[in-house]
Amino acid sequence: MQPTLTKLANRVIQNQRIFQKSTKPLWWRHPKSAFYLYPFYGLLAVAVIAPLTYIPNAIMGIKAEKREA
């Protein structure tokens, strides 16, 4: 019995045509790239913007309120 990886279709030629024909940046060329890139860009934006919202408080010396456990 052969492993399932050896039964996959060989799509080298089709992928080569997709990547060489397109003028998009390399990371946008694959048809499924938006599926990965849009969530990545969204999380990156949140990860960059969220800490920046605390900078004005840090400049003014305002500290977060302590919560009692």
All heavy atoms as TSV, in Angstrom:
chain	resi	resn	atom	element	x	y	z
A	1	MET	N	N	0.841	-1.184	0.000
A	1	MET	CA	C	0.000	0.000	0.000
A	1	MET	C	C	0.888	1.251	0.000
A	1	MET	O	O	1.768	1.407	0.834
A	1	MET	CB	C	-0.895	-0.023	1.234
A	1	MET	CG	C	-1.831	1.120	1.312
A	1	MET	SD	S	-2.975	0.856	2.670
A	1	MET	CE	C	-4.205	2.004	2.207
A	2	GLN	N	N	0.612	2.167	-0.920
A	2	GLN	CA	C	1.410	3.379	-1.041
A	2	GLN	C	C	0.852	4.483	-0.142
A	2	GLN	O	O	-0.360	4.578	0.055
A	2	GLN	CB	C	1.395	3.876	-2.477
A	2	GLN	CG	C	2.130	2.978	-3.436
A	2	GLN	CD	C	2.099	3.554	-4.836
A	2	GLN	OE1	O	1.257	4.367	-5.145
A	2	GLN	NE2	N	3.012	3.095	-5.676
A	3	PRO	N	N	1.718	5.316	0.385
A	3	PRO	CA	C	1.238	6.463	1.162
A	3	PRO	C	C	0.425	7.414	0.277
A	3	PRO	O	O	0.591	7.452	-0.937
A	3	PRO	CB	C	2.506	7.138	1.648
A	3	PRO	CG	C	3.611	6.203	1.369
A	3	PRO	CD	C	3.149	5.219	0.362
A	4	THR	N	N	-0.444	8.195	0.897
A	4	THR	CA	C	-1.319	9.085	0.134
A	4	THR	C	C	-0.553	10.213	-0.544
A	4	THR	O	O	-1.018	10.759	-1.530
A	4	THR	CB	C	-2.395	9.693	1.048
A	4	THR	OG1	O	-1.748	10.373	2.113
A	4	THR	CG2	C	-3.309	8.631	1.593
A	5	LEU	N	N	0.610	10.595	-0.033
A	5	LEU	CA	C	1.370	11.666	-0.659
A	5	LEU	C	C	1.845	11.297	-2.060
A	5	LEU	O	O	2.015	12.167	-2.912
A	5	LEU	CB	C	2.569	12.051	0.205
A	5	LEU	CG	C	2.247	12.778	1.504
A	5	LEU	CD1	C	3.519	13.021	2.296
A	5	LEU	CD2	C	1.538	14.076	1.229
A	6	THR	N	N	2.059	10.043	-2.314
A	6	THR	CA	C	2.519	9.637	-3.638
A	6	THR	C	C	1.373	9.579	-4.634
A	6	THR	O	O	1.609	9.495	-5.831
A	6	THR	CB	C	3.210	8.270	-3.587
A	6	THR	OG1	O	2.302	7.310	-3.081
A	6	THR	CG2	C	4.447	8.334	-2.726
A	7	LYS	N	N	0.144	9.663	-4.171
A	7	LYS	CA	C	-1.019	9.605	-5.056
A	7	LYS	C	C	-1.501	10.988	-5.481
A	7	LYS	O	O	-2.444	11.102	-6.242
A	7	LYS	CB	C	-2.165	8.877	-4.365
A	7	LYS	CG	C	-1.877	7.421	-4.081
A	7	LYS	CD	C	-3.055	6.768	-3.416
A	7	LYS	CE	C	-2.738	5.329	-3.078
A	7	LYS	NZ	N	-3.858	4.675	-2.396
A	8	LEU	N	N	-0.864	12.040	-4.988
A	8	LEU	CA	C	-1.282	13.391	-5.340
A	8	LEU	C	C	-0.955	13.682	-6.801
A	8	LEU	O	O	0.030	13.204	-7.354
A	8	LEU	CB	C	-0.585	14.420	-4.453
A	8	LEU	CG	C	-0.957	14.403	-2.977
A	8	LEU	CD1	C	-0.107	15.411	-2.216
A	8	LEU	CD2	C	-2.424	14.693	-2.793
A	9	ALA	N	N	-1.795	14.515	-7.413
A	9	ALA	CA	C	-1.574	14.886	-8.803
A	9	ALA	C	C	-0.355	15.795	-8.929
A	9	ALA	O	O	-0.098	16.616	-8.059
A	9	ALA	CB	C	-2.802	15.585	-9.356
A	10	ASN	N	N	0.341	15.670	-10.017
A	10	ASN	CA	C	1.510	16.503	-10.276
A	10	ASN	C	C	1.037	17.780	-10.978
A	10	ASN	O	O	0.640	17.767	-12.128
A	10	ASN	CB	C	2.496	15.744	-11.149
A	10	ASN	CG	C	3.791	16.504	-11.323
A	10	ASN	OD1	O	3.904	17.636	-10.899
A	10	ASN	ND2	N	4.761	15.863	-11.955
A	11	ARG	N	N	1.076	18.890	-10.270
A	11	ARG	CA	C	0.575	20.160	-10.799
A	11	ARG	C	C	1.697	21.174	-11.034
A	11	ARG	O	O	1.462	22.374	-11.003
A	11	ARG	CB	C	-0.449	20.746	-9.841
A	11	ARG	CG	C	-1.659	19.876	-9.655
A	11	ARG	CD	C	-2.716	20.610	-8.870
A	11	ARG	NE	N	-3.907	19.812	-8.720
A	11	ARG	CZ	C	-4.902	19.813	-9.600
A	11	ARG	NH1	N	-4.834	20.540	-10.677
A	11	ARG	NH2	N	-5.961	19.065	-9.393
A	12	VAL	N	N	2.880	20.698	-11.288
A	12	VAL	CA	C	4.029	21.588	-11.454
A	12	VAL	C	C	3.827	22.499	-12.659
A	12	VAL	O	O	4.036	23.721	-12.582
A	12	VAL	CB	C	5.337	20.786	-11.599
A	12	VAL	CG1	C	6.491	21.689	-11.966
A	12	VAL	CG2	C	5.610	20.030	-10.329
A	13	ILE	N	N	3.408	21.959	-13.769
A	13	ILE	CA	C	3.251	22.745	-14.994
A	13	ILE	C	C	2.147	23.787	-14.825
A	13	ILE	O	O	2.311	24.953	-15.213
A	13	ILE	CB	C	2.960	21.830	-16.196
A	13	ILE	CG1	C	4.100	20.827	-16.394
A	13	ILE	CG2	C	2.737	22.652	-17.459
A	13	ILE	CD1	C	5.449	21.450	-16.649
A	14	GLN	N	N	1.011	23.402	-14.231
A	14	GLN	CA	C	-0.083	24.356	-14.027
A	14	GLN	C	C	0.353	25.491	-13.103
A	14	GLN	O	O	0.080	26.667	-13.371
A	14	GLN	CB	C	-1.317	23.659	-13.426
A	14	GLN	CG	C	-1.993	22.710	-14.370
A	14	GLN	CD	C	-1.416	21.303	-14.318
A	14	GLN	OE1	O	-0.362	21.071	-13.716
A	14	GLN	NE2	N	-2.081	20.365	-14.954
A	15	ASN	N	N	1.031	25.145	-12.013
A	15	ASN	CA	C	1.501	26.181	-11.086
A	15	ASN	C	C	2.556	27.069	-11.724
A	15	ASN	O	O	2.589	28.276	-11.484
A	15	ASN	CB	C	2.040	25.549	-9.808
A	15	ASN	CG	C	0.946	25.008	-8.929
A	15	ASN	OD1	O	-0.192	25.476	-8.985
A	15	ASN	ND2	N	1.275	24.035	-8.113
A	16	GLN	N	N	3.410	26.481	-12.542
A	16	GLN	CA	C	4.431	27.271	-13.223
A	16	GLN	C	C	3.778	28.296	-14.149
A	16	GLN	O	O	4.200	29.447	-14.215
A	16	GLN	CB	C	5.352	26.350	-14.013
A	16	GLN	CG	C	6.525	27.058	-14.646
A	16	GLN	CD	C	7.458	26.087	-15.350
A	16	GLN	OE1	O	7.115	24.920	-15.541
A	16	GLN	NE2	N	8.619	26.567	-15.739
A	17	ARG	N	N	2.726	27.904	-14.851
A	17	ARG	CA	C	2.010	28.837	-15.724
A	17	ARG	C	C	1.368	29.955	-14.924
A	17	ARG	O	O	1.404	31.122	-15.318
A	17	ARG	CB	C	0.935	28.092	-16.518
A	17	ARG	CG	C	1.507	27.237	-17.612
A	17	ARG	CD	C	0.416	26.548	-18.405
A	17	ARG	NE	N	1.011	25.651	-19.381
A	17	ARG	CZ	C	0.498	24.485	-19.735
A	17	ARG	NH1	N	-0.626	24.070	-19.200
A	17	ARG	NH2	N	1.097	23.740	-20.620
A	18	ILE	N	N	0.757	29.616	-13.793
A	18	ILE	CA	C	0.111	30.631	-12.946
A	18	ILE	C	C	1.135	31.653	-12.473
A	18	ILE	O	O	0.921	32.861	-12.568
A	18	ILE	CB	C	-0.579	29.964	-11.733
A	18	ILE	CG1	C	-1.809	29.185	-12.172
A	18	ILE	CG2	C	-0.963	31.002	-10.698
A	18	ILE	CD1	C	-2.406	28.317	-11.063
A	19	PHE	N	N	2.249	31.175	-11.968
A	19	PHE	CA	C	3.238	32.072	-11.368
A	19	PHE	C	C	4.003	32.881	-12.416
A	19	PHE	O	O	4.356	34.026	-12.167
A	19	PHE	CB	C	4.211	31.277	-10.497
A	19	PHE	CG	C	3.651	30.944	-9.147
A	19	PHE	CD1	C	2.814	29.861	-8.967
A	19	PHE	CD2	C	3.949	31.731	-8.059
A	19	PHE	CE1	C	2.285	29.558	-7.726
A	19	PHE	CE2	C	3.425	31.446	-6.809
A	19	PHE	CZ	C	2.593	30.360	-6.650
A	20	GLN	N	N	4.266	32.316	-13.582
A	20	GLN	CA	C	5.044	33.038	-14.585
A	20	GLN	C	C	4.194	33.999	-15.412
A	20	GLN	O	O	4.689	34.998	-15.907
A	20	GLN	CB	C	5.762	32.060	-15.510
A	20	GLN	CG	C	6.906	31.353	-14.827
A	20	GLN	CD	C	7.644	30.409	-15.743
A	20	GLN	OE1	O	7.238	30.176	-16.876
A	20	GLN	NE2	N	8.741	29.858	-15.260
A	21	LYS	N	N	2.899	33.707	-15.555
A	21	LYS	CA	C	2.023	34.550	-16.362
A	21	LYS	C	C	1.599	35.809	-15.618
A	21	LYS	O	O	1.366	36.858	-16.222
A	21	LYS	CB	C	0.786	33.740	-16.771
A	21	LYS	CG	C	-0.167	34.480	-17.680
A	21	LYS	CD	C	-1.277	33.577	-18.176
A	21	LYS	CE	C	-2.202	33.224	-17.044
A	21	LYS	NZ	N	-3.410	32.532	-17.485
A	22	SER	N	N	1.510	35.738	-14.321
A	22	SER	CA	C	0.987	36.833	-13.519
A	22	SER	C	C	2.010	37.952	-13.351
A	22	SER	O	O	3.218	37.721	-13.274
A	22	SER	CB	C	0.576	36.316	-12.146
A	22	SER	OG	O	0.112	37.367	-11.351
A	23	THR	N	N	1.488	39.190	-13.259
A	23	THR	CA	C	2.348	40.341	-12.988
A	23	THR	C	C	2.186	40.809	-11.545
A	23	THR	O	O	2.776	41.821	-11.162
A	23	THR	CB	C	2.014	41.499	-13.937
A	23	THR	OG1	O	0.638	41.852	-13.776
A	23	THR	CG2	C	2.285	41.109	-15.381
A	24	LYS	N	N	1.395	40.104	-10.762
A	24	LYS	CA	C	1.194	40.459	-9.352
A	24	LYS	C	C	2.476	40.175	-8.573
A	24	LYS	O	O	3.320	39.404	-9.021
A	24	LYS	CB	C	0.077	39.599	-8.748
A	24	LYS	CG	C	-1.276	39.791	-9.359
A	24	LYS	CD	C	-2.263	38.839	-8.704
A	24	LYS	CE	C	-3.611	38.881	-9.348
A	24	LYS	NZ	N	-4.532	37.905	-8.752
A	25	PRO	N	N	2.602	40.762	-7.382
A	25	PRO	CA	C	3.729	40.372	-6.535
A	25	PRO	C	C	3.675	38.873	-6.237
A	25	PRO	O	O	2.601	38.276	-6.232
A	25	PRO	CB	C	3.519	41.187	-5.260
A	25	PRO	CG	C	2.669	42.332	-5.663
A	25	PRO	CD	C	1.812	41.834	-6.783
A	26	LEU	N	N	4.806	38.296	-5.992
A	26	LEU	CA	C	4.912	36.847	-5.838
A	26	LEU	C	C	3.954	36.285	-4.797
A	26	LEU	O	O	3.344	35.249	-5.005
A	26	LEU	CB	C	6.356	36.477	-5.479
A	26	LEU	CG	C	6.657	34.993	-5.353
A	26	LEU	CD1	C	6.403	34.280	-6.665
A	26	LEU	CD2	C	8.073	34.783	-4.906
A	27	TRP	N	N	3.796	36.979	-3.662
A	27	TRP	CA	C	2.953	36.460	-2.590
A	27	TRP	C	C	1.471	36.542	-2.915
A	27	TRP	O	O	0.664	35.968	-2.219
A	27	TRP	CB	C	3.268	37.176	-1.277
A	27	TRP	CG	C	3.213	38.663	-1.364
A	27	TRP	CD1	C	2.152	39.462	-1.116
A	27	TRP	CD2	C	4.282	39.518	-1.731
A	27	TRP	NE1	N	2.472	40.770	-1.311
A	27	TRP	CE2	C	3.793	40.841	-1.687
A	27	TRP	CE3	C	5.603	39.307	-2.089
A	27	TRP	CZ2	C	4.577	41.932	-1.991
A	27	TRP	CZ3	C	6.379	40.408	-2.390
A	27	TRP	CH2	C	5.874	41.698	-2.332
A	28	TRP	N	N	1.058	37.247	-3.975
A	28	TRP	CA	C	-0.347	37.335	-4.379
A	28	TRP	C	C	-0.673	36.458	-5.587
A	28	TRP	O	O	-1.817	36.418	-6.024
A	28	TRP	CB	C	-0.708	38.776	-4.720
A	28	TRP	CG	C	-1.025	39.602	-3.537
A	28	TRP	CD1	C	-0.248	40.571	-3.000
A	28	TRP	CD2	C	-2.192	39.538	-2.717
A	28	TRP	NE1	N	-0.864	41.111	-1.903
A	28	TRP	CE2	C	-2.058	40.505	-1.716
A	28	TRP	CE3	C	-3.347	38.748	-2.748
A	28	TRP	CZ2	C	-3.025	40.702	-0.737
A	28	TRP	CZ3	C	-4.309	38.954	-1.779
A	28	TRP	CH2	C	-4.141	39.918	-0.791
A	29	ARG	N	N	0.280	35.760	-6.144
A	29	ARG	CA	C	0.058	35.055	-7.408
A	29	ARG	C	C	-0.797	33.804	-7.289
A	29	ARG	O	O	-1.532	33.486	-8.211
A	29	ARG	CB	C	1.402	34.697	-8.049
A	29	ARG	CG	C	2.105	35.911	-8.561
A	29	ARG	CD	C	3.375	35.569	-9.277
A	29	ARG	NE	N	4.086	36.802	-9.595
A	29	ARG	CZ	C	5.234	36.843	-10.207
A	29	ARG	NH1	N	5.832	35.735	-10.570
A	29	ARG	NH2	N	5.803	37.993	-10.451
A	30	HIS	N	N	-0.701	33.090	-6.217
A	30	HIS	CA	C	-1.476	31.859	-6.090
A	30	HIS	C	C	-2.955	32.185	-5.896
A	30	HIS	O	O	-3.295	33.152	-5.235
A	30	HIS	CB	C	-0.957	31.019	-4.915
A	30	HIS	CG	C	-1.426	29.612	-4.962
A	30	HIS	ND1	N	-2.627	29.211	-4.449
A	30	HIS	CD2	C	-0.863	28.500	-5.501
A	30	HIS	CE1	C	-2.781	27.918	-4.645
A	30	HIS	NE2	N	-1.726	27.469	-5.282
A	31	PRO	N	N	-3.867	31.394	-6.465
A	31	PRO	CA	C	-5.302	31.682	-6.325
A	31	PRO	C	C	-5.793	31.697	-4.876
A	31	PRO	O	O	-6.732	32.417	-4.559
A	31	PRO	CB	C	-5.969	30.543	-7.100
A	31	PRO	CG	C	-4.947	30.085	-8.072
A	31	PRO	CD	C	-3.621	30.304	-7.409
A	32	LYS	N	N	-5.159	30.959	-3.992
A	32	LYS	CA	C	-5.591	30.910	-2.596
A	32	LYS	C	C	-4.850	31.907	-1.708
A	32	LYS	O	O	-5.023	31.896	-0.493
A	32	LYS	CB	C	-5.389	29.506	-2.031
A	32	LYS	CG	C	-6.300	28.472	-2.645
A	32	LYS	CD	C	-6.094	27.134	-1.987
A	32	LYS	CE	C	-6.980	26.082	-2.611
A	32	LYS	NZ	N	-6.771	24.772	-1.996
A	33	SER	N	N	-4.029	32.756	-2.286
A	33	SER	CA	C	-3.200	33.635	-1.463
A	33	SER	C	C	-4.033	34.619	-0.644
A	33	SER	O	O	-3.657	34.952	0.480
A	33	SER	CB	C	-2.205	34.385	-2.335
A	33	SER	OG	O	-2.882	35.201	-3.263
A	34	ALA	N	N	-5.149	35.090	-1.162
A	34	ALA	CA	C	-5.991	36.032	-0.405
A	34	ALA	C	C	-6.529	35.376	0.859
A	34	ALA	O	O	-6.702	36.039	1.885
A	34	ALA	CB	C	-7.139	36.521	-1.272
A	35	PHE	N	N	-6.775	34.081	0.802
A	35	PHE	CA	C	-7.260	33.337	1.963
A	35	PHE	C	C	-6.282	33.415	3.130
A	35	PHE	O	O	-6.685	33.431	4.286
A	35	PHE	CB	C	-7.493	31.877	1.544
A	35	PHE	CG	C	-7.926	30.971	2.648
A	35	PHE	CD1	C	-9.213	31.019	3.147
A	35	PHE	CD2	C	-7.041	30.056	3.195
A	35	PHE	CE1	C	-9.614	30.179	4.167
A	35	PHE	CE2	C	-7.426	29.216	4.211
A	35	PHE	CZ	C	-8.729	29.274	4.698
A	36	TYR	N	N	-5.008	33.487	2.820
A	36	TYR	CA	C	-3.980	33.570	3.864
A	36	TYR	C	C	-3.576	35.012	4.173
A	36	TYR	O	O	-3.290	35.348	5.321
A	36	TYR	CB	C	-2.728	32.795	3.443
A	36	TYR	CG	C	-2.972	31.332	3.247
A	36	TYR	CD1	C	-2.986	30.774	1.978
A	36	TYR	CD2	C	-3.202	30.499	4.333
A	36	TYR	CE1	C	-3.218	29.420	1.798
A	36	TYR	CE2	C	-3.440	29.153	4.165
A	36	TYR	CZ	C	-3.438	28.619	2.886
A	36	TYR	OH	O	-3.678	27.299	2.714
A	37	LEU	N	N	-3.525	35.849	3.155
A	37	LEU	CA	C	-2.969	37.186	3.349
A	37	LEU	C	C	-3.915	38.155	4.040
A	37	LEU	O	O	-3.469	38.971	4.851
A	37	LEU	CB	C	-2.523	37.750	2.008
A	37	LEU	CG	C	-1.281	37.076	1.439
A	37	LEU	CD1	C	-1.013	37.550	0.025
A	37	LEU	CD2	C	-0.084	37.349	2.312
A	38	TYR	N	N	-5.217	38.123	3.736
A	38	TYR	CA	C	-6.128	39.065	4.379
A	38	TYR	C	C	-6.194	38.867	5.889
A	38	TYR	O	O	-6.107	39.846	6.639
A	38	TYR	CB	C	-7.515	39.021	3.747
A	38	TYR	CG	C	-7.569	39.722	2.408
A	38	TYR	CD1	C	-8.095	39.081	1.288
A	38	TYR	CD2	C	-7.090	41.017	2.251
A	38	TYR	CE1	C	-8.147	39.713	0.062
A	38	TYR	CE2	C	-7.128	41.653	1.031
A	38	TYR	CZ	C	-7.664	41.006	-0.058
A	38	TYR	OH	O	-7.710	41.630	-1.267
A	39	PRO	N	N	-6.327	37.633	6.397
A	39	PRO	CA	C	-6.264	37.477	7.854
A	39	PRO	C	C	-4.907	37.886	8.431
A	39	PRO	O	O	-4.846	38.476	9.514
A	39	PRO	CB	C	-6.516	35.985	8.080
A	39	PRO	CG	C	-7.237	35.533	6.868
A	39	PRO	CD	C	-6.725	36.379	5.752
A	40	PHE	N	N	-3.834	37.598	7.724
A	40	PHE	CA	C	-2.510	37.995	8.203
A	40	PHE	C	C	-2.409	39.509	8.307
A	40	PHE	O	O	-1.933	40.039	9.313
A	40	PHE	CB	C	-1.420	37.456	7.266
A	40	PHE	CG	C	-0.062	37.988	7.583
A	40	PHE	CD1	C	0.652	37.500	8.664
A	40	PHE	CD2	C	0.504	38.998	6.819
A	40	PHE	CE1	C	1.910	37.990	8.973
A	40	PHE	CE2	C	1.751	39.500	7.113
A	40	PHE	CZ	C	2.452	38.993	8.193
A	41	TYR	N	N	-2.841	40.219	7.276
A	41	TYR	CA	C	-2.782	41.685	7.314
A	41	TYR	C	C	-3.677	42.241	8.408
A	41	TYR	O	O	-3.330	43.236	9.053
A	41	TYR	CB	C	-3.181	42.276	5.964
A	41	TYR	CG	C	-2.157	42.067	4.871
A	41	TYR	CD1	C	-2.544	41.932	3.546
A	41	TYR	CD2	C	-0.797	42.001	5.148
A	41	TYR	CE1	C	-1.617	41.749	2.535
A	41	TYR	CE2	C	0.131	41.817	4.145
A	41	TYR	CZ	C	-0.286	41.694	2.837
A	41	TYR	OH	O	0.639	41.508	1.841
A	42	GLY	N	N	-4.839	41.632	8.629
A	42	GLY	CA	C	-5.725	42.088	9.699
A	42	GLY	C	C	-5.095	41.926	11.068
A	42	GLY	O	O	-5.128	42.844	11.895
A	43	LEU	N	N	-4.525	40.762	11.321
A	43	LEU	CA	C	-3.865	40.525	12.614
A	43	LEU	C	C	-2.632	41.408	12.779
A	43	LEU	O	O	-2.360	41.900	13.880
A	43	LEU	CB	C	-3.474	39.055	12.736
A	43	LEU	CG	C	-4.639	38.087	12.909
A	43	LEU	CD1	C	-4.139	36.646	12.827
A	43	LEU	CD2	C	-5.346	38.334	14.220
A	44	LEU	N	N	-1.911	41.633	11.712
A	44	LEU	CA	C	-0.746	42.510	11.777
A	44	LEU	C	C	-1.172	43.938	12.128
A	44	LEU	O	O	-0.536	44.594	12.952
A	44	LEU	CB	C	0.010	42.493	10.449
A	44	LEU	CG	C	1.250	43.380	10.377
A	44	LEU	CD1	C	2.322	42.888	11.342
A	44	LEU	CD2	C	1.780	43.413	8.958
A	45	ALA	N	N	-2.254	44.404	11.524
A	45	ALA	CA	C	-2.736	45.754	11.812
A	45	ALA	C	C	-3.144	45.885	13.273
A	45	ALA	O	O	-2.810	46.872	13.940
A	45	ALA	CB	C	-3.900	46.091	10.896
A	46	VAL	N	N	-3.852	44.885	13.792
A	46	VAL	CA	C	-4.263	44.922	15.200
A	46	VAL	C	C	-3.045	44.880	16.109
A	46	VAL	O	O	-2.968	45.613	17.098
A	46	VAL	CB	C	-5.229	43.762	15.510
A	46	VAL	CG1	C	-5.462	43.618	16.995
A	46	VAL	CG2	C	-6.554	43.972	14.779
A	47	ALA	N	N	-2.084	44.040	15.773
A	47	ALA	CA	C	-0.888	43.902	16.607
A	47	ALA	C	C	-0.039	45.168	16.604
A	47	ALA	O	O	0.670	45.439	17.571
A	47	ALA	CB	C	-0.050	42.720	16.129
A	48	VAL	N	N	-0.111	45.952	15.544
A	48	VAL	CA	C	0.668	47.187	15.484
A	48	VAL	C	C	-0.104	48.358	16.090
A	48	VAL	O	O	0.448	49.161	16.831
A	48	VAL	CB	C	1.062	47.504	14.015
A	48	VAL	CG1	C	1.644	48.892	13.890
A	48	VAL	CG2	C	2.044	46.460	13.512
A	49	ILE	N	N	-1.409	48.443	15.805
A	49	ILE	CA	C	-2.201	49.599	16.236
A	49	ILE	C	C	-2.550	49.535	17.720
A	49	ILE	O	O	-2.549	50.566	18.402
A	49	ILE	CB	C	-3.461	49.724	15.366
A	49	ILE	CG1	C	-3.051	50.100	13.943
A	49	ILE	CG2	C	-4.422	50.746	15.930
A	49	ILE	CD1	C	-4.163	50.063	12.947
A	50	ALA	N	N	-2.856	48.354	18.242
A	50	ALA	CA	C	-3.264	48.243	19.652
A	50	ALA	C	C	-2.215	48.810	20.613
A	50	ALA	O	O	-2.573	49.605	21.493
A	50	ALA	CB	C	-3.597	46.795	19.987
A	51	PRO	N	N	-0.955	48.470	20.499
A	51	PRO	CA	C	0.019	49.084	21.412
A	51	PRO	C	C	0.171	50.597	21.212
A	51	PRO	O	O	0.453	51.332	22.153
A	51	PRO	CB	C	1.335	48.379	21.087
A	51	PRO	CG	C	0.943	47.107	20.455
A	51	PRO	CD	C	-0.329	47.388	19.724
A	52	LEU	N	N	-0.045	51.065	19.993
A	52	LEU	CA	C	0.093	52.491	19.724
A	52	LEU	C	C	-1.000	53.313	20.411
A	52	LEU	O	O	-0.806	54.511	20.643
A	52	LEU	CB	C	0.076	52.749	18.214
A	52	LEU	CG	C	1.272	52.204	17.435
A	52	LEU	CD1	C	1.103	52.477	15.956
A	52	LEU	CD2	C	2.568	52.791	17.940
A	53	THR	N	N	-2.138	52.690	20.726
A	53	THR	CA	C	-3.210	53.432	21.396
A	53	THR	C	C	-2.839	53.777	22.839
A	53	THR	O	O	-3.468	54.653	23.423
A	53	THR	CB	C	-4.521	52.626	21.386
A	53	THR	OG1	O	-4.319	51.400	22.070
A	53	THR	CG2	C	-4.997	52.360	19.970
A	54	TYR	N	N	-1.863	53.110	23.400
A	54	TYR	CA	C	-1.445	53.375	24.775
A	54	TYR	C	C	-0.328	54.415	24.870
A	54	TYR	O	O	0.025	54.852	25.958
A	54	TYR	CB	C	-0.993	52.078	25.450
A	54	TYR	CG	C	-2.134	51.109	25.617
A	54	TYR	CD1	C	-2.281	50.025	24.771
A	54	TYR	CD2	C	-3.074	51.311	26.611
A	54	TYR	CE1	C	-3.342	49.152	24.925
A	54	TYR	CE2	C	-4.147	50.438	26.765
A	54	TYR	CZ	C	-4.275	49.357	25.921
A	54	TYR	OH	O	-5.322	48.509	26.069
A	55	ILE	N	N	0.237	54.820	23.766
A	55	ILE	CA	C	1.339	55.784	23.782
A	55	ILE	C	C	0.915	57.133	24.369
A	55	ILE	O	O	1.659	57.699	25.175
A	55	ILE	CB	C	1.964	55.921	22.379
A	55	ILE	CG1	C	2.734	54.652	22.062
A	55	ILE	CG2	C	2.871	57.139	22.291
A	55	ILE	CD1	C	3.366	54.618	20.691
A	56	PRO	N	N	-0.249	57.693	24.002
A	56	PRO	CA	C	-0.613	58.980	24.623
A	56	PRO	C	C	-0.705	58.895	26.147
A	56	PRO	O	O	-0.272	59.824	26.845
A	56	PRO	CB	C	-1.978	59.300	24.008
A	56	PRO	CG	C	-2.001	58.561	22.732
A	56	PRO	CD	C	-1.198	57.315	22.965
A	57	ASN	N	N	-1.231	57.817	26.699
A	57	ASN	CA	C	-1.291	57.662	28.151
A	57	ASN	C	C	0.114	57.569	28.749
A	57	ASN	O	O	0.373	58.105	29.821
A	57	ASN	CB	C	-2.095	56.427	28.531
A	57	ASN	CG	C	-3.578	56.611	28.280
A	57	ASN	OD1	O	-4.039	57.732	28.084
A	57	ASN	ND2	N	-4.309	55.522	28.262
A	58	ALA	N	N	1.000	56.889	28.077
A	58	ALA	CA	C	2.368	56.758	28.576
A	58	ALA	C	C	3.074	58.109	28.574
A	58	ALA	O	O	3.828	58.427	29.496
A	58	ALA	CB	C	3.135	55.752	27.737
A	59	ILE	N	N	2.825	58.904	27.555
A	59	ILE	CA	C	3.459	60.228	27.476
A	59	ILE	C	C	2.954	61.131	28.596
A	59	ILE	O	O	3.713	61.868	29.215
A	59	ILE	CB	C	3.205	60.852	26.090
A	59	ILE	CG1	C	3.970	60.063	25.025
A	59	ILE	CG2	C	3.605	62.320	26.073
A	59	ILE	CD1	C	3.641	60.455	23.608
A	60	MET	N	N	1.643	61.049	28.865
A	60	MET	CA	C	1.056	61.899	29.906
A	60	MET	C	C	1.247	61.326	31.306
A	60	MET	O	O	0.875	61.943	32.291
A	60	MET	CB	C	-0.431	62.111	29.632
A	60	MET	CG	C	-0.679	62.927	28.367
A	60	MET	SD	S	-2.403	63.290	28.092
A	60	MET	CE	C	-3.075	61.692	27.742
A	61	GLY	N	N	1.790	60.123	31.411
A	61	GLY	CA	C	2.052	59.515	32.710
A	61	GLY	C	C	0.835	58.888	33.359
A	61	GLY	O	O	0.822	58.642	34.552
A	62	ILE	N	N	-0.195	58.602	32.579
A	62	ILE	CA	C	-1.403	57.975	33.120
A	62	ILE	C	C	-1.179	56.471	33.161
A	62	ILE	O	O	-0.856	55.848	32.152
A	62	ILE	CB	C	-2.627	58.310	32.250
A	62	ILE	CG1	C	-2.831	59.814	32.198
A	62	ILE	CG2	C	-3.854	57.598	32.772
A	62	ILE	CD1	C	-3.891	60.250	31.202
A	63	LYS	N	N	-1.388	55.883	34.346
A	63	LYS	CA	C	-1.204	54.444	34.488
A	63	LYS	C	C	-2.569	53.766	34.524
A	63	LYS	O	O	-3.566	54.367	34.911
A	63	LYS	CB	C	-0.418	54.133	35.760
A	63	LYS	CG	C	0.995	54.649	35.704
A	63	LYS	CD	C	1.810	54.159	36.858
A	63	LYS	CE	C	3.239	54.650	36.711
A	63	LYS	NZ	N	4.100	54.097	37.734
A	64	ALA	N	N	-2.577	52.489	34.143
A	64	ALA	CA	C	-3.817	51.720	34.175
A	64	ALA	C	C	-4.257	51.517	35.615
A	64	ALA	O	O	-3.436	51.393	36.527
A	64	ALA	CB	C	-3.612	50.376	33.486
A	65	GLU	N	N	-5.579	51.460	35.807
A	65	GLU	CA	C	-6.106	51.235	37.155
A	65	GLU	C	C	-5.852	49.801	37.571
A	65	GLU	O	O	-6.002	48.878	36.779
A	65	GLU	CB	C	-7.601	51.515	37.173
A	65	GLU	CG	C	-7.962	52.951	36.874
A	65	GLU	CD	C	-9.455	53.155	36.835
A	65	GLU	OE1	O	-10.215	52.226	37.173
A	65	GLU	OE2	O	-9.883	54.271	36.449
A	66	LYS	N	N	-5.476	49.624	38.839
A	66	LYS	CA	C	-5.236	48.278	39.347
A	66	LYS	C	C	-6.562	47.666	39.759
A	66	LYS	O	O	-7.398	48.299	40.402
A	66	LYS	CB	C	-4.288	48.304	40.533
A	66	LYS	CG	C	-2.884	48.718	40.163
A	66	LYS	CD	C	-1.963	48.620	41.353
A	66	LYS	CE	C	-0.559	49.006	40.958
A	66	LYS	NZ	N	0.355	48.921	42.081
A	67	ARG	N	N	-6.746	46.422	39.395
A	67	ARG	CA	C	-7.960	45.708	39.765
A	67	ARG	C	C	-7.657	44.811	40.947
A	67	ARG	O	O	-6.611	44.184	41.024
A	67	ARG	CB	C	-8.448	44.848	38.596
A	67	ARG	CG	C	-8.843	45.657	37.402
A	67	ARG	CD	C	-9.344	44.754	36.323
A	67	ARG	NE	N	-9.651	45.518	35.117
A	67	ARG	CZ	C	-10.065	44.974	34.012
A	67	ARG	NH1	N	-10.195	43.665	33.902
A	67	ARG	NH2	N	-10.334	45.731	32.963
A	68	GLU	N	N	-8.596	44.736	41.852
A	68	GLU	CA	C	-8.421	43.858	43.014
A	68	GLU	C	C	-8.868	42.453	42.636
A	68	GLU	O	O	-9.898	42.269	42.011
A	68	GLU	CB	C	-9.224	44.379	44.189
A	68	GLU	CG	C	-8.690	45.701	44.711
A	68	GLU	CD	C	-9.454	46.172	45.937
A	68	GLU	OE1	O	-10.032	45.302	46.621
A	68	GLU	OE2	O	-9.471	47.368	46.169
A	69	ALA	N	N	-8.096	41.496	43.065
A	69	ALA	CA	C	-8.402	40.112	42.737
A	69	ALA	C	C	-9.383	39.510	43.710
A	69	ALA	O	O	-9.629	39.900	44.772
A	69	ALA	CB	C	-7.138	39.281	42.709
